[in-house]
Amino acid sequence: MKILKKVLIAIVILIAIPLVVGLFLKKDYEVEREVTINQARMEVFAYIKMLKNQDNYSKWAKMDPNMKKTYTGKDGTVGFVSAWDSENEDVGQGEQEIKKITEGERLDFELRFIRPFESTEQCFMSTEDAGENQTKVKWGFKGHVDYPMNIMMAFMDFEKMIGDDLSTGLQNLKEILENNSSPTL
């Protein structure tokens, strides 16, 4: 009976330690990446403010060419919603909505994930002059992981995982805008 009691105590301690540590771990994270594109800022901004264009450069949009997409509202305006539904677990189901536009400078949108997990995150894309006919584009993502799931942040590098995907998307965007004198808007 003493051995069983010791084993149970050890199991409780092994479960309790990560839960206690999770109380002190951060729950929020921010990831930003940027690229310089050899195009005028207003042309770049006109392209990125159209959420449908993300299908051309976003790594996530390219993960499942068979995903179902629906759109609500007028693209490139506040309130426009782009929704997706995929059987691919890495893509899942969700939607993004344009929340604010500072014309020529910044696009703020909200990502609402439904499946495989529920979450609402804030994202942005911004543009600024980087020289004659050059534009610096930033793509940012702010995330939150509730306790006790925030324990995962100690073992997973969200900065790298999400950052690599943002960088891939920005490189795709750069290629599209620099190699196509009049990209589809």
C-alpha positions as CSV (number, residue, x, y, z in Angstrom):
1,M,0.0,0.0,0.0
2,K,2.9,2.4,0.7
3,I,4.3,1.9,-2.8
4,L,0.9,2.7,-4.4
5,K,0.6,5.8,-2.3
6,K,4.1,6.9,-3.4
7,V,3.4,6.2,-7.0
8,L,0.1,8.3,-6.8
9,I,2.0,11.2,-5.1
10,A,4.6,11.1,-7.8
11,I,2.0,11.2,-10.5
12,V,0.2,14.1,-8.9
13,I,3.5,16.0,-8.6
14,L,4.4,15.3,-12.2
15,I,1.0,16.7,-13.3
16,A,1.1,19.6,-10.9
17,I,4.5,21.0,-11.8
18,P,3.7,21.9,-15.4
19,L,0.4,23.4,-14.3
20,V,2.0,25.6,-11.7
21,V,4.7,26.6,-14.2
22,G,2.0,27.5,-16.7
23,L,0.7,30.1,-14.3
24,F,3.9,32.0,-14.7
25,L,4.4,31.6,-18.5
26,K,3.4,34.2,-21.0
27,K,0.0,33.8,-22.7
28,D,0.5,36.4,-25.5
29,Y,2.9,36.5,-28.4
30,E,3.6,38.8,-31.4
31,V,5.2,37.9,-34.6
32,E,6.2,40.3,-37.4
33,R,8.1,39.9,-40.7
34,E,8.9,42.4,-43.4
35,V,10.1,42.6,-46.9
36,T,11.1,45.4,-49.3
37,I,9.3,45.3,-52.6
38,N,10.4,47.3,-55.7
39,Q,7.1,48.9,-56.4
40,A,5.4,52.2,-55.3
41,R,3.7,52.1,-51.9
42,M,0.2,52.9,-53.2
43,E,0.4,50.1,-55.8
44,V,1.5,47.6,-53.1
45,F,-1.2,48.8,-50.7
46,A,-3.9,48.6,-53.3
47,Y,-3.0,44.9,-53.9
48,I,-2.7,43.8,-50.2
49,K,-5.9,45.5,-49.0
50,M,-7.8,43.1,-51.2
51,L,-8.1,40.0,-49.1
52,K,-8.9,37.8,-52.1
53,N,-5.3,38.5,-53.3
54,Q,-4.0,36.6,-50.3
55,D,-4.9,33.4,-52.3
56,N,-2.0,34.4,-54.5
57,Y,0.7,34.8,-51.9
58,S,-0.3,33.5,-48.4
59,K,1.3,30.2,-47.5
60,W,-1.9,29.2,-45.6
61,A,-4.2,29.9,-48.6
62,K,-2.0,27.7,-50.8
63,M,-2.0,24.7,-48.4
64,D,-5.3,23.3,-49.8
65,P,-6.3,24.3,-53.4
66,N,-9.6,22.5,-52.8
67,M,-10.7,24.5,-49.8
68,K,-14.2,26.0,-49.9
69,K,-14.1,29.8,-49.9
70,T,-16.9,32.3,-49.3
71,Y,-16.9,36.1,-49.3
72,T,-19.2,38.6,-47.7
73,G,-19.2,42.3,-48.4
74,K,-17.0,44.4,-50.7
75,D,-13.3,43.4,-50.8
76,G,-10.9,46.1,-49.8
77,T,-13.4,47.7,-47.4
78,V,-14.0,47.5,-43.7
79,G,-16.3,44.7,-42.8
80,F,-15.3,42.4,-45.8
81,V,-15.1,38.8,-44.6
82,S,-13.2,36.0,-46.3
83,A,-14.1,32.6,-45.0
84,W,-12.5,29.2,-45.6
85,D,-13.3,25.6,-44.9
86,S,-10.9,22.7,-45.5
87,E,-10.7,19.0,-44.7
88,N,-6.9,19.5,-44.3
89,E,-6.3,19.8,-40.5
90,D,-3.4,22.2,-41.0
91,V,-5.9,24.6,-42.7
92,G,-9.2,23.9,-40.9
93,Q,-12.0,26.3,-40.9
94,G,-12.2,30.0,-40.1
95,E,-12.6,33.5,-41.5
96,Q,-10.9,36.9,-41.5
97,E,-12.5,40.3,-41.5
98,I,-11.1,43.7,-42.4
99,K,-11.5,45.8,-39.2
100,K,-9.7,49.0,-40.1
101,I,-8.0,50.6,-43.1
102,T,-5.6,53.5,-43.0
103,E,-5.4,54.1,-46.7
104,G,-2.0,53.6,-48.2
105,E,-0.5,52.7,-44.8
106,R,-2.1,49.9,-42.8
107,L,-4.7,47.1,-43.0
108,D,-6.0,45.6,-39.7
109,F,-7.9,42.4,-39.8
110,E,-9.2,39.8,-37.4
111,L,-8.6,36.1,-37.8
112,R,-11.3,33.9,-36.3
113,F,-10.3,30.2,-36.3
114,I,-13.1,27.7,-35.8
115,R,-11.5,24.3,-36.5
116,P,-9.3,22.5,-35.5
117,F,-9.3,24.9,-32.5
118,E,-11.3,28.1,-31.7
119,S,-9.3,31.3,-31.4
120,T,-9.5,34.9,-32.4
121,E,-6.3,36.7,-33.3
122,Q,-5.4,40.2,-34.6
123,C,-3.3,40.7,-37.7
124,F,-2.1,43.6,-39.8
125,M,-0.2,44.4,-43.0
126,S,1.4,47.8,-43.3
127,T,3.3,49.7,-46.0
128,E,5.9,52.5,-45.9
129,D,8.2,54.1,-48.4
130,A,11.6,52.6,-48.4
131,G,13.1,54.7,-51.3
132,E,12.1,55.6,-54.8
133,N,9.6,53.0,-56.0
134,Q,10.4,50.8,-53.0
135,T,8.0,49.8,-50.3
136,K,8.6,48.1,-47.0
137,V,5.7,45.7,-46.2
138,K,5.2,44.4,-42.7
139,W,2.9,41.5,-41.8
140,G,2.1,41.0,-38.2
141,F,0.2,38.6,-36.0
142,K,-0.8,38.9,-32.3
143,G,-1.8,35.7,-30.6
144,H,-3.1,34.5,-27.2
145,V,-3.0,31.1,-25.7
146,D,-5.1,30.5,-22.6
147,Y,-3.9,28.7,-19.5
148,P,-3.1,25.8,-19.3
149,M,-2.5,25.5,-23.1
150,N,0.1,28.2,-22.7
151,I,2.4,25.5,-21.4
152,M,2.9,24.6,-25.1
153,M,4.6,27.9,-25.7
154,A,7.6,26.6,-23.6
155,F,8.0,23.8,-26.1
156,M,6.9,25.3,-29.4
157,D,8.6,28.2,-31.1
158,F,5.6,30.3,-32.3
159,E,7.9,33.1,-33.4
160,K,9.6,30.7,-35.8
161,M,6.6,28.7,-36.9
162,I,4.3,31.6,-37.7
163,G,7.2,33.9,-38.7
164,D,8.4,31.4,-41.3
165,D,4.9,31.3,-42.8
166,L,4.7,35.1,-42.9
167,S,8.1,35.3,-44.5
168,T,7.1,32.8,-47.2
169,G,3.9,34.8,-47.9
170,L,5.9,38.1,-48.1
171,Q,8.4,36.5,-50.5
172,N,5.5,35.3,-52.7
173,L,4.0,38.8,-52.6
174,K,7.4,40.3,-53.6
175,E,7.7,38.0,-56.5
176,I,4.2,38.7,-57.7
177,L,4.4,42.5,-57.5
178,E,8.0,42.7,-58.9
179,N,7.5,40.3,-61.8
180,N,4.1,41.4,-62.9
181,S,3.8,45.0,-64.1
182,S,0.1,45.1,-63.5
183,P,-1.0,42.4,-60.9
184,T,-4.6,41.4,-60.8
185,L,-6.5,43.5,-58.2
